[in-house]
Amino acid sequence: MRLHDAAISGNQYAVADGIESLSDTHSVYRQFETLAKGQAPRPLDALSGELYASTLGLRAQVRLPMDSGDSRLAVIDN
């Protein structure tokens, strides 16, 4: 199985392609080679920064309403 075929997001595809371009003796390549079917997406996320990017996006979405409320309160106080 190609690692690219196990990817499910754009970042994962990019990481999978990068890993597949490594020598088959490279430690990262060898680690992925030992994964069972269905296990690749999570470590691909870890290498791609997918979780970090998703967390930042979620944080920004949660923070925006609170920031706008704070600014409204500041206007009321003045």
N, C-alpha and C positions, 0 to 999 in steps of 0.2 A: 504494500500500500504506500502510495506517495503521501508525504506529510501534508502537502498542499490540499489534497482531497479531504483531509480531516479538519481543515480550517473552516470557520463559519463567519468570519468578519474580515473586512479589508486589512486591518492591522495583522490579524492572524495569517492571512494569505502572504503578506509581505515577510513576516518572520519565518513562516514555513519555507518560502522560497529561498530565503537567506540560509536557513539551516541545511536545506537540500543542496546548496552550492558548496557546503563545507566538505572536506575530505571525510571519507567514511571511518577514518581513525580519530577524528576530532571528538573530544569528550562530549560536547553538546549534541553532536550528531548521534553518537552512540547512546546517550541517555534517551533521546526521542525514539530511537530504533527499538528500545526495549519496552515501550509503552504498549499496553493492550489497546485494542480498538475502542475508541470513544474517550480515551484519556487525554488526548492531545490538546483539546481546546483550552483547558485550564492553564497548563504550563505555557502555551502559546500566548495567552493573555498576560501572564506574568512577564514574559520577555518583551512583549510589545508595548507594555504600559497601558493596555486597554482598561484595566481596573482603575488606574490612577486618573486617566482622562475621564472615565465615566464618573468617578467620585468628584472630580473638580466640576464637571457639568452639573451634577446633582446639587453640589454645594452652592453653585451660582444660582440655580433655580430656587432653592430654598431661601437663599439670602436676599434675593431681589425684593420679594414682598416685604420682608422685614425692614430692609433699607428704606423703601419708599414710605413705609409707615412711620419710621423714625423721622424722616424729613418732614412729613405732615405734622407730626407732633411738635417739631421745632418751630414750624410756622405758627401753630396755635399758641405756643408759649410766648412768642414775641409780640 
